[in-house]
Amino acid sequence: MLSVAVAPWRRPPVILRNADVPHYAASTMKVAVLAAVHRSGLDPDHPVPVVNDFPSAAVGSYAHDRAEDSDPEPWRLLGGTAPLGWLADRMVRHSSNLATSLCTAAVGRAAVAEVWRRAGASAASGSPRGIEDAAARAAGIDNRVTAHDLIRLLASLEPEVLARLEHNVHAVDLAAGLPPGTRLAGKNGWVDGARHSAAVVHPPDAPPYVLAVCYTGPLADGQDTGDPAARLLARLSSRVWDCRHRLAELS
């Protein structure tokens, strides 16, 4: 299943293809956690104990697999503390799973749910559990998104939150379909069977626009690079880029 949503920045969508079909969220859910951290009012220097044991959204607790995490840096601090702002940065810049659960624990799952509510997201989208919360997954509690809700989420963010999303080091998926150096603020996510990306794109010669693509299917092999689904997202991003001057006229 391929879902696409395109809109001029903070204006109604001009392209919606299967845009309200839910997909497993993968790491796109980290955007909602980032917004919850920003809105919590907690000091970015607030020290957070770095542990690998978290309450499940269902029963018991869960822990992360270090080998499955794309960012080794938070793991080096296991048993110590790390500033909340630093953890939030690692969560979106390097897509750290451990940092995501630490940030979620600091602000609470209810605060993350409130981010989706304030964005006007449909009931199909939400991130009620940790990424590796197997007990919650087995109980049917899952993180889901739609392409339409991802553009709603990005449109609801404060400038400071969007600025953090400009530092995503994983320049694949939508970013790979843009001319080098193009400014964008977004987040991607991938697991075996799913590949998603959503971003605000700032062309130097046209108004900004937001694009969200969610793909679930056999092209997604779960690799950070070289994934056929990543190339599909890049091609779609390139096609939208070629139409960037027309997007504002269509709304």
Order of alpha helices (4+ residues) and beta strands (2+ residues): beta-beta-beta-alpha-beta-beta-beta-beta-alpha-alpha-alpha-alpha-beta-alpha-alpha-beta-beta-alpha-alpha
